[in-house]
C-alpha cells in the first residue's frame, strides 16, 4: 500500500515539475499583459505562474 502511495506522489510531483519547466520555457515569449479569466488583464509575472502554482 505504501509503495502505491509513494508511486502516486512521485507521479504528481513529476507532473508539477513539468508544468513549471514549460512555464519557464514559455515565459520569454509571453506578452507584457495577458488576459486571464473574463477580460481581467494580469501582468506577465502573475499570469505565467498562476496555473503551475495551482497544481
N, CA, C and O atoms as a MOPAC input file, in Angstrom:
PM7 MOZYME 1SCF
protein

 N      0.82300 1    -1.20000 1     0.00000 1
 C      0.00000 1     0.00000 1     0.00000 1
 C      0.86400 1     1.25900 1     0.00000 1
 O      0.57000 1     2.22000 1    -0.71100 1
 N      1.91800 1     1.25100 1     0.79000 1
 C      2.79300 1     2.41700 1     0.87600 1
 C      3.50800 1     2.66100 1    -0.45100 1
 O      3.74600 1     3.80700 1    -0.83000 1
 N      3.85300 1     1.57600 1    -1.15900 1
 C      4.51200 1     1.73100 1    -2.45100 1
 C      3.60100 1     2.40400 1    -3.46600 1
 O      4.06400 1     3.18600 1    -4.29700 1
 N      2.31500 1     2.10700 1    -3.40300 1
 C      1.35000 1     2.71500 1    -4.31600 1
 C      1.22800 1     4.20400 1    -4.02300 1
 O      1.17500 1     5.01300 1    -4.95000 1
 N      1.18500 1     4.57200 1    -2.76200 1
 C      1.08100 1     5.97500 1    -2.37900 1
 C      2.32700 1     6.74300 1    -2.80600 1
 O      2.22100 1     7.85100 1    -3.33400 1
 N      3.49700 1     6.16900 1    -2.58600 1
 C      4.74000 1     6.82000 1    -2.99400 1
 C      4.82800 1     6.95100 1    -4.51100 1
 O      5.30900 1     7.96400 1    -5.01900 1
 N      4.37300 1     5.94400 1    -5.22800 1
 C      4.37000 1     5.99200 1    -6.68300 1
 C      3.45300 1     7.10700 1    -7.18700 1
 O      3.82300 1     7.84500 1    -8.09900 1
 N      2.26700 1     7.23300 1    -6.60300 1
 C      1.33100 1     8.29500 1    -6.98500 1
 C      1.87800 1     9.67300 1    -6.63500 1
 O      1.71300 1    10.62000 1    -7.40400 1
 N      2.52700 1     9.79200 1    -5.48300 1
 C      3.11400 1    11.06500 1    -5.07700 1
 C      4.24100 1    11.46800 1    -6.02500 1
 O      4.35400 1    12.63800 1    -6.39200 1
 N      5.05700 1    10.52600 1    -6.41500 1
 C      6.13900 1    10.79400 1    -7.35600 1
 C      5.58400 1    11.21800 1    -8.70900 1
 O      6.10000 1    12.15100 1    -9.32400 1
 N      4.54800 1    10.54900 1    -9.17400 1
 C      3.91400 1    10.90700 1   -10.44200 1
 C      3.34900 1    12.32600 1   -10.39300 1
 O      3.52100 1    13.09000 1   -11.34400 1
 N      2.68200 1    12.68600 1    -9.30600 1
 C      2.12000 1    14.02900 1    -9.15700 1
 C      3.22800 1    15.08300 1    -9.10700 1
 O      3.08400 1    16.15900 1    -9.68800 1
 N      4.31800 1    14.78700 1    -8.42700 1
 C      5.43400 1    15.72700 1    -8.34800 1
 C      6.08200 1    15.93700 1    -9.71400 1
 O      6.49300 1    17.04800 1   -10.04800 1
 N      6.16900 1    14.87500 1   -10.49500 1
 C      6.73800 1    14.99400 1   -11.84300 1
 C      5.84600 1    15.84500 1   -12.73600 1
 O      6.34400 1    16.65400 1   -13.51800 1
 N      4.53800 1    15.67100 1   -12.62800 1
 C      3.59800 1    16.48300 1   -13.41200 1
 C      3.73300 1    17.96100 1   -13.04100 1
 O      3.74000 1    18.81800 1   -13.92400 1
 N      3.84000 1    18.26700 1   -11.75800 1
 C      4.01700 1    19.65900 1   -11.32100 1
 C      5.33200 1    20.22700 1   -11.82300 1
 O      5.38600 1    21.37400 1   -12.26500 1
 N      6.37700 1    19.44400 1   -11.76000 1
 C      7.68700 1    19.89100 1   -12.23000 1
 C      7.66000 1    20.16900 1   -13.73000 1
 O      8.24700 1    21.14900 1   -14.18700 1
 N      6.99300 1    19.32600 1   -14.48900 1
 C      6.87700 1    19.53900 1   -15.93300 1
 C      6.13500 1    20.83800 1   -16.23200 1
 O      6.52100 1    21.56700 1   -17.14500 1
 N      5.08300 1    21.13800 1   -15.48400 1
 C      4.33700 1    22.37900 1   -15.72500 1
 C      5.19100 1    23.60400 1   -15.41300 1
 O      5.08600 1    24.61400 1   -16.10900 1
 N      6.03600 1    23.53700 1   -14.37900 1
 C      6.93200 1    24.65600 1   -14.08900 1
 C      7.99100 1    24.80800 1   -15.17900 1
 O      8.33000 1    25.93200 1   -15.55000 1
 N      8.50900 1    23.71700 1   -15.68800 1
 C      9.51400 1    23.78100 1   -16.74900 1
 C      8.91600 1    24.38800 1   -18.02300 1
 O      9.55400 1    25.21300 1   -18.67600 1
 N      7.71000 1    23.98600 1   -18.36800 1
 C      7.04300 1    24.54700 1   -19.53900 1
 C      6.80600 1    26.03800 1   -19.34800 1
 O      6.98900 1    26.81400 1   -20.28500 1
 N      6.40400 1    26.45000 1   -18.15500 1
 C      6.18000 1    27.86400 1   -17.87600 1
 C      7.46700 1    28.65900 1   -18.00400 1
 O      7.46500 1    29.74700 1   -18.58100 1
 N      8.56000 1    28.13900 1   -17.48000 1
 C      9.84100 1    28.84000 1   -17.55800 1
 C     10.30100 1    28.96800 1   -19.01000 1
 O     10.84500 1    30.00100 1   -19.40100 1
 N     10.08500 1    27.92900 1   -19.80300 1
 C     10.46800 1    27.98100 1   -21.21200 1
 C      9.59300 1    28.94200 1   -22.01600 1
 O     10.08700 1    29.58900 1   -22.93900 1
 N      8.32400 1    29.04700 1   -21.68900 1
 C      7.40100 1    29.90900 1   -22.42600 1
 C      7.43300 1    31.35600 1   -21.95700 1
 O      6.97700 1    32.24400 1   -22.67800 1
 N      7.95500 1    31.61100 1   -20.77600 1
 C      7.91900 1    32.94800 1   -20.17300 1
 C      8.49400 1    34.05300 1   -21.06900 1
 O      7.86300 1    35.10300 1   -21.19000 1
 N      9.65200 1    33.87000 1   -21.69900 1
 C     10.19300 1    34.95900 1   -22.53400 1
 C      9.33000 1    35.29300 1   -23.75000 1
 O      9.45300 1    36.38200 1   -24.31000 1
 N      8.46800 1    34.38100 1   -24.16200 1
 C      7.65800 1    34.58900 1   -25.35200 1
 C      6.29000 1    35.20100 1   -25.05300 1
 O      5.51800 1    35.45900 1   -25.97700 1
 N      5.98100 1    35.43500 1   -23.78700 1
 C      4.68000 1    35.98600 1   -23.41900 1
 C      4.65800 1    37.50100 1   -23.60700 1
 O      5.69200 1    38.16600 1   -23.54900 1
 N      3.46400 1    38.02500 1   -23.83200 1
 C      3.29700 1    39.47000 1   -23.92100 1
 C      3.38400 1    40.07300 1   -22.52200 1
 O      3.30300 1    39.35500 1   -21.52500 1
 N      3.54900 1    41.38600 1   -22.45300 1
 C      3.69100 1    42.04500 1   -21.14800 1
 C      2.41600 1    41.96500 1   -20.31600 1
 O      2.48200 1    41.85700 1   -19.09200 1
 N      1.25500 1    42.01600 1   -20.97000 1
 C     -0.01400 1    41.93600 1   -20.26000 1
 C     -0.84500 1    40.83300 1   -20.89300 1
 O     -1.02300 1    40.80300 1   -22.11100 1
 N     -1.34800 1    39.93800 1   -20.07700 1
 C     -2.13600 1    38.81800 1   -20.57600 1
 C     -3.56400 1    38.91400 1   -20.06200 1
 O     -3.79800 1    39.33400 1   -18.92900 1
 N     -4.51800 1    38.52200 1   -20.90200 1
 C     -5.91500 1    38.49600 1   -20.48200 1
 C     -6.17000 1    37.12800 1   -19.87800 1
 O     -5.96800 1    36.09500 1   -20.51500 1
 N     -6.61800 1    37.14900 1   -18.63300 1
 C     -6.89300 1    35.90500 1   -17.92200 1
 C     -8.38900 1    35.68000 1   -17.94500 1
 O     -8.99600 1    35.86700 1   -19.00000 1
 N     -8.99800 1    35.30500 1   -16.89400 1
 C    -10.40900 1    34.95000 1   -16.85200 1
 C    -11.28300 1    36.19800 1   -16.99300 1
 O    -11.10000 1    37.18600 1   -16.28100 1
 N    -12.22000 1    36.13300 1   -17.91200 1
 C    -13.24900 1    37.15700 1   -18.15000 1
 C    -12.68400 1    38.57400 1   -18.24100 1
 O    -13.05600 1    39.44600 1   -17.45700 1
 N    -11.80600 1    38.79300 1   -19.17600 1
 C    -11.26600 1    40.12000 1   -19.51200 1
 C    -10.45400 1    40.76000 1   -18.39200 1
 O    -10.33700 1    41.98400 1   -18.35300 1
 N     -9.90900 1    39.99400 1   -17.50800 1
 C     -9.05800 1    40.53400 1   -16.45900 1
 C     -7.61800 1    40.51700 1   -16.95300 1
 O     -7.06200 1    39.45600 1   -17.23700 1
 N     -7.02400 1    41.68700 1   -17.05100 1
 C     -5.64800 1    41.78000 1   -17.52600 1
 C     -4.69300 1    41.61100 1   -16.34800 1
 O     -4.82400 1    42.28800 1   -15.32900 1
 N     -3.74900 1    40.71800 1   -16.49600 1
 C     -2.73500 1    40.48400 1   -15.47400 1
 C     -1.35900 1    40.72200 1   -16.07100 1
 O     -1.15700 1    40.59600 1   -17.27800 1
 N     -0.42900 1    41.06500 1   -15.21300 1
 C      0.93100 1    41.23700 1   -15.69300 1
 C      1.51600 1    39.88300 1   -16.06900 1
 O      1.00800 1    38.83600 1   -15.66900 1
 N      2.56700 1    39.92500 1   -16.82700 1
 C      3.23100 1    38.71600 1   -17.31100 1
 C      3.70100 1    37.83900 1   -16.15600 1
 O      3.58000 1    36.61500 1   -16.21000 1
 N      4.23400 1    38.46400 1   -15.11700 1
 C      4.76500 1    37.72300 1   -13.97400 1
 C      3.67000 1    36.96100 1   -13.22900 1
 O      3.87100 1    35.81400 1   -12.82800 1
 N      2.53300 1    37.58900 1   -13.04700 1
 C      1.44300 1    36.95100 1   -12.31200 1
 C      0.77200 1    35.85300 1   -13.14200 1
 O      0.53300 1    34.75100 1   -12.64700 1
 N      0.47900 1    36.15400 1   -14.37900 1
 C     -0.27700 1    35.22800 1   -15.21700 1
 C      0.52100 1    33.96200 1   -15.54500 1
 O     -0.06100 1    32.88300 1   -15.65900 1
 N      1.81200 1    34.07800 1   -15.69500 1
 C      2.61400 1    32.92600 1   -16.09600 1
 C      2.68800 1    31.85200 1   -15.02400 1
 O      2.77900 1    30.66700 1   -15.34600 1
 N      2.65100 1    32.24100 1   -13.75900 1
 C      2.86700 1    31.26700 1   -12.71400 1
 C      1.62100 1    30.90900 1   -11.91700 1
 O      1.71700 1    30.17300 1   -10.93400 1
 N      0.45900 1    31.40700 1   -12.31200 1
 C     -0.77300 1    31.07100 1   -11.58400 1
 C     -1.12200 1    29.59100 1   -11.74000 1
 O     -1.35000 1    28.90700 1   -10.74200 1
 N     -1.16800 1    29.09100 1   -12.96100 1
 C     -1.56200 1    27.69500 1   -13.17300 1
 C     -0.56000 1    26.69200 1   -12.61500 1
 O     -0.98800 1    25.71500 1   -12.00000 1
 N      0.75200 1    26.87300 1   -12.79000 1
 C      1.66700 1    25.90900 1   -12.15700 1
 C      1.59300 1    25.91700 1   -10.62800 1
 O      1.75700 1    24.87600 1    -9.99100 1
 N      1.35100 1    27.07300 1   -10.05100 1
 C      1.24100 1    27.13800 1    -8.59500 1
 C     -0.02500 1    26.41800 1    -8.11900 1
 O     -0.02400 1    25.79400 1    -7.05800 1
 N     -1.09500 1    26.50700 1    -8.89900 1
 C     -2.33100 1    25.82000 1    -8.53100 1
 C     -2.20200 1    24.31400 1    -8.58700 1
 O     -2.90900 1    23.60500 1    -7.87000 1
 N     -1.30900 1    23.81000 1    -9.43100 1
 C     -1.13800 1    22.35500 1    -9.48400 1
 C     -0.41000 1    21.87100 1    -8.26300 1
 O     -0.16900 1    20.67200 1    -8.12300 1

